[in-house]
Structure formats: structure tokens, C-alpha cells
């Protein structure tokens, strides 16, 4: 469902955060592992169309991410590691825009905010929220429209125990619906049992991948070692 072909990317032009990346992600949960600075968050941002690759191509369900933007991104949702919403628009306004882009009923904005525990904060802007609340707001945006391709960067970071359970249940529901979920996380013990595949990265390159990886394989991938 997601295909990277010879993708290179650099923020500064000096060195490469992604270096000739070739990778194919199918349905199920693929756990993206590797040490800090391996390129996991950059890979997700490039896959989401936030950053444009310097060379190579990315396709979503066979549709090029940059040549046919509207079609390729229609069922794509991205949860970044830091809140990436407008600092001044209210949560209601921001999620309302997401509803319009994904052609969903406007009422879903309030519904999703309620589900993540922000139902009474819809008129606040993202800059008025705590770190955990900002992460919840981003999650509410991602949940709109039940996207078939999910890119999740440390989805449990900053969440309390109740929200962690909620997020994991939601991920399971999307997997049951046939979604492709690419998740970067250091929480091997939590996501390992859900993983259909594991991909290990270091220095912007994919070192190894494994289908139905066992816990010890995931730990090695997280350390930047071959399985």
C-alpha cells in the first residue's frame, strides 16, 4: 500500500537523512525500529507528504504521492511526534477543516474531540494546551474518516494509561478493517504482539526487515542490528 523507490532526502543539502530508500509496506502493522537519529521520523514525514523527497518516488495504493496529490492522500493520515496544527486556530476550526478535506460530516470534529477527552476544549487553540492534550488533538484529527493508511510516530508518547488503552484499541480496530499502519516506536513490548512486520533503520537506510517478527528480532532491529 506504501512504496518507496530510491527515495533520498536531506533537510540541509549536507548529507542525507534518507539515502536511496527502497521499501514496501502492506496491510497490517509494520513497526519501524532503530536508534535515535536513524531516520524514522523523517521517513514518516516524507511518506505523509510533509517533506518532498530530493529524488525517487513514493506511491500510496499505486498512486504517486506528488503527481496525484489529492487522490493519493485521500485515505492517508499522519500522527507526528510533535503537534503540527495551526497555533492560533481553535481545535474546532482545525478539525472542521480536516472534515472538509476528507469529505466527512462536520459533526465528526466534536465527536472525535469528545472521544479523546477534549470535548470541552474545542474553542482553545493548540498553543493553549499541554503536551499530552496536543497529542490528543492530533489523534482526534487522524481518526476522522477512518483512513486506510496510517503513519504514527510514537503514538503513545505523552499519553496516560487510559489513553494508551484507547489508542491501542483504535489501532486494533483499524487493523481489523484492513488498514496499513506504519508505526515508529521504541515500545517493542507493547507493539511487538501487534506487528505483522518489522523494519530496522540506521543512518537513513533500511538495514533489515522481517515478517511476523519475534520479540528478540524487534529488539535487534531497534538497536540497528540485523535480525
C-alpha positions in Angstrom: 0.0 0.0 0.0 3.0 2.3 0.5 6.0 2.0 -1.8 9.3 3.9 -1.6 11.5 3.7 -4.6 15.1 5.0 -4.4 14.0 7.8 -2.1 16.6 10.3 -0.9 16.0 13.3 1.3 18.1 15.9 3.1 17.0 18.8 5.2 20.1 20.8 4.7 21.7 19.5 1.5 24.7 18.3 3.5 24.4 14.6 4.0 21.2 12.5 3.6 18.6 11.8 6.2 17.2 9.2 3.8 19.6 7.5 1.4 18.3 5.5 -1.6 15.4 4.1 0.4 13.5 1.1 -1.1 10.7 -0.2 1.0 7.2 -1.7 0.5 4.6 -1.6 3.3 1.5 -3.7 3.1 -1.6 -4.2 5.2 -1.2 -4.8 8.9 1.1 -3.1 11.4 4.7 -2.6 10.4 6.9 -1.5 13.3 9.6 0.9 12.3 12.6 0.4 14.7 16.0 1.9 15.1 18.1 4.1 17.4 17.5 7.8 17.7 18.6 9.7 14.6 18.1 6.6 12.4 15.6 8.5 10.1 12.3 7.0 11.3 10.5 10.3 11.9 11.9 11.7 8.6 10.7 8.6 6.7 7.2 9.1 8.2 7.2 12.8 7.3 8.2 12.1 3.7 5.6 9.3 3.5 3.0 11.7 4.7 3.9 14.3 2.0 5.0 16.8 4.6 8.5 16.8 3.2 9.2 16.3 -0.5 12.0 13.8 -1.4 15.0 15.1 -3.3 14.8 12.1 -5.6 12.9 8.9 -6.0 9.2 8.3 -5.7 6.5 7.4 -3.2 3.2 5.8 -4.1 0.1 5.1 -2.0 -2.0 2.3 -3.3 -0.2 2.7 -6.6 -0.8 6.4 -6.9 2.2 8.8 -6.9 2.2 11.0 -3.8 3.3 14.1 -5.6 2.0 13.7 -9.1 -1.6 12.9 -8.0 -1.7 14.5 -4.5 -5.5 14.7 -3.9 -6.1 11.0 -4.9 -3.0 9.6 -3.1 -3.6 11.4 0.2 -7.4 10.9 0.4 -7.1 7.9 2.7 -3.8 8.9 4.4 -3.4 10.2 8.0 -0.3 11.1 9.9 0.3 11.5 13.6 3.6 13.3 14.1 5.8 13.2 17.2 5.1 16.9 17.9 1.8 18.8 17.3 1.7 20.1 13.8 -1.5 22.1 14.0 -2.1 25.8 13.4 -1.1 27.6 16.7 -4.0 30.1 16.5 -7.0 28.3 15.0 -9.2 26.6 17.6 -9.4 22.9 17.7 -13.0 23.0 16.4 -11.8 25.1 13.4 -8.8 22.8 12.7 -10.7 19.6 12.9 -13.6 21.1 10.9 -11.1 21.7 8.1 -9.9 18.1 8.3 -13.6 17.0 8.0 -14.0 19.1 4.8 -10.7 17.8 3.3 -11.7 14.2 3.9 -15.4 14.9 2.9 -16.7 13.9 6.3 -19.7 15.4 8.2 -18.7 18.5 10.2 -20.2 17.0 13.3 -17.3 14.5 13.5 -15.0 17.2 14.8 -16.8 17.5 18.1 -17.3 13.7 18.2 -13.6 12.9 17.9 -12.6 15.6 20.4 -15.0 14.1 22.8 -13.6 10.6 22.3 -10.0 11.8 23.1 -11.2 13.7 26.2 -11.1 17.2 24.7 -14.8 17.7 24.2 -14.8 20.8 26.5 -11.7 22.4 24.9 -12.8 22.8 21.3 -12.6 26.6 21.4 -9.0 26.5 22.6 -6.0 26.8 20.2 -3.2 24.2 20.2 -0.9 26.7 22.0 -3.2 26.7 25.0 -2.9 23.0 25.6 -0.4 20.8 27.5 1.8 18.4 25.6 -0.5 15.5 26.3 -3.5 17.4 25.2 -1.8 18.5 22.0 -1.1 14.8 21.2 -4.8 14.0 21.8 -5.8 16.8 19.5 -3.6 15.4 16.7 -5.0 11.9 17.4 -8.6 13.3 17.0 -7.6 14.7 13.6 -6.1 11.4 12.5 -9.2 9.5 13.5 -11.5 11.5 11.2 -12.7 9.5 8.2 -11.2 6.1 9.2 -8.2 6.3 6.9 -6.8 3.2 5.3 -3.2 4.2 5.6 -1.9 5.4 9.0 1.6 6.8 9.7 2.1 7.0 13.5 5.2 8.5 15.2 5.4 7.4 18.8 1.6 7.3 19.2 1.7 6.5 22.9 4.2 9.2 23.8 2.8 11.6 26.5 -0.4 9.6 27.0 -1.8 8.5 30.3 -2.8 4.8 31.0 -6.4 5.3 29.9 -5.5 7.0 26.6 -2.8 4.3 25.9 -5.5 1.7 26.1 -7.9 3.7 23.9 -5.2 4.3 21.2 -4.2 0.6 21.1 -7.8 -0.4 20.8 -8.3 2.1 18.0 -5.2 0.8 16.2 -6.5 -2.8 16.5 -9.8 -1.7 15.0 -8.1 -0.1 12.0 -6.0 -3.3 11.5 -9.2 -5.4 11.7 -10.6 -3.1 8.9 -7.6 -3.9 6.7 -5.6 -0.7 7.2 -1.8 -0.4 6.6 -0.3 1.0 9.8 3.4 2.2 9.8 4.4 2.9 13.4 7.7 4.3 14.7 8.0 3.4 18.4 10.6 2.4 21.0 8.0 0.4 22.8 8.8 -3.1 21.5 6.9 -5.0 24.2 3.7 -3.0 23.5 3.7 -3.1 19.7 5.6 -6.3 19.2 2.5 -8.6 19.6 0.6 -6.4 17.1 3.3 -6.3 14.5 3.0 -8.1 11.1 6.4 -6.9 10.0 9.4 -5.1 11.4 11.8 -2.7 9.6 15.1 -1.7 11.1 16.8 1.6 10.2 20.2 3.2 10.8 21.7 6.4 9.2 18.7 6.8 6.8 18.9 3.3 5.4 16.8 0.2 5.9 19.1 -2.4 7.3 16.7 -5.3 7.6 13.1 -6.3 7.6 11.3 -9.3 9.0 7.7 -10.6 8.6 5.9 -11.7 11.8 9.0 -10.7 13.9 9.6 -12.2 17.3 10.4 -10.0 20.3 14.2 -10.7 20.1 14.2 -9.8 16.4 12.4 -6.4 17.1 14.9 -5.6 19.9 17.8 -6.2 17.5 16.2 -4.0 14.8 15.6 -1.3 17.4 19.4 -1.4 18.2 20.2 -1.0 14.5 21.4 -4.6 14.2 20.4 -7.3 11.7 17.8 -9.8 12.9 
